[in-house]
Amino acid sequence: MSTKPVSADDPSALRALLRLWPYVRPVRVRLFTAAFIAVVASCLGLVIPLVLKWMVDGPIADRDPAGVWLGALYLLLLGVGEALLFGLRRWLVARPLSHVEAEMRADLYRHLQRLPVAFHDRWPSGQLLSRATTDLMLLRMFLAFPLTFLLVNGVTILVGVIIMLMQDWTLGLVILGPAIPVMVTCVIFEKRYARVARLAQDQVGDLTTVVEESVLGIRVIKGFGRHRSQARAFRALSGTLLGTELRKAGLLATIWGVIVALPELAIGAALVMGSVQVADGDLSAGTLVAFLSTALALRWPVDSIGFLLAMSQEAATATQRYFEVMDAEEETEQAEASPRVRDDRPRPDRPEPDRTGPGRPDGLRFEDVTFRFPDAEPGSPPVLNGVTLHIRPGESMALVGATGSGKTTLTALVPRLHEPTSGRITLDGVDITRMPRGTLRSRVAVAFEEPTLFSATVGENVLMGADPDAGDPELGRALAVAQADFVHALPQGKDTQVGEQGLSLSGGQRQRLALARAVVGSPAFLVLDDPLSALDVHTEAAVEAALRRVLTETTALIVAHRPSTVQLADRVALLSGGRITAVGTHHELLRTNPEYAHLMSGIEGTARDAAGAGQERVTAEEEAKAER
């Protein structure tokens, strides 16, 4: 995803930089002290021309060696003092600004953990990584250098201009001549540079996404021999970024050329005019030396304006990008103040659910649940449409449906990874939106079809699903249920690092560890999304035997594609077209529902074709195949 560049005409850049204040406030004393010290150091440098004036008009004109040595001592002390003060400024800001960067990165990470799944579905990980790394580095550099030196150089230029005007106001006006063209150039530069800087930072995020995907998908790339095409795609993005960076460099070169050339011309003109005045006796040689020395001392403050403005603009866009993520609304940890507004009118095509009191054993209910993705096209059909389903306490329900029917989406609604568009879901009679998310997710355990493991030990990955005080007994029980005995054969057993994404393990091993993570905490409600799809027949049978004992102690919703997994459940629900169209036991649906029989049998054709032949009975041969 390439986020839309912010218009350079938008004054929010300054407001974005002001939003850094909460992070800067704890270290403001050191930053203000460092800025004051830098101003003093810079002003010490402006005293040097005054000492030179005294030396030229005094000891040198009078041929006084002692005075010359005294003046040299003054210059040495001023130079050493200036260097020490700038060193002290650097020492003052180094540690606190590193702390500010660390705090902002930690806040961003915490915020990302609390954002809804829908946010992560929309944002590529590379864009988030670039905000957590490159953008925060730019902000630290801005706080350490441009923020201070925009103030320091501004004060230095002001003081220097006053000194020059005091020396000779006519020469001072000559030096001030380029001020207006330089200011106009800076305004134009800032607007253009803002657009290009934002574009470049977004392109860095896109490039980071490509690199991350290539690293994580290296097996696919090598397996299909696509390294050349991936390299071409990477070069294309790199070329685009290179072009943008060159545009930035061109803009910076232009403003730098203007900012450097105009003051240099003014200094040259002042030198000529001053020399004429000295020759005419209207100006002392010391005054001209002091004036030109002051003008030359202001070269760096003036020349650095373009550089500092560029860094400030990049920091402004980095701040905007950072707060684009931080402003995203988090999942609420507390229960909602009131239940979701919904239509409770009886539907003729759906039975009215019987509700029990909150807290009483009632299992898991879906009441007229409709779901449409937030970024779906207006008017597009919902993924789920009026789903009503009751899973009784202690019952296991298999959820069956064709690919794309919404099974995974339905299971994701239970732990509130997504929010229903309408309707409600209850656990033991309590609307899940009335529960704090932490409480809800402590009662509901999930195992996804695509297991995700982290760069941690096997034990740490499994115990993520348990209470913090869980230990080896719970871990051993969960591994036994998942038939994950392979763990004991790993080099360090349960303490073996599984590596990034768990790719050092096979798909079946990862899936078994994910199942162990789901059952380790003995959850009251268990949601399994086709948890055995990667297992061989024999391992699947062993896992099913152990899992069957676990299911007697919990209320479970199991997405299933194979008859063997379906038979773990007490009842089966058929999801078709976003609706629950049939509920019953496996054998009942085989006999009475052609669409279900078609899904279980694997006969060629579509489920719609099977449903159209609904008057035909399922043959014994088809039922036997489905049983297998």
Beta strands, then each sheet from edge to edge (+ up, - down):
strand 1: 364-371
strand 2: 384-391
strand 3: 396-401
strand 4: 422-427
strand 5: 430-431
strand 6: 444-447
strand 7: 525-529
strand 8: 555-559
strand 9: 571-576
strand 10: 579-584
sheet 1: 2+ 1- 4+ 5-
sheet 2: 6+ 7+ 8+ 3+ 9+ 10-
end
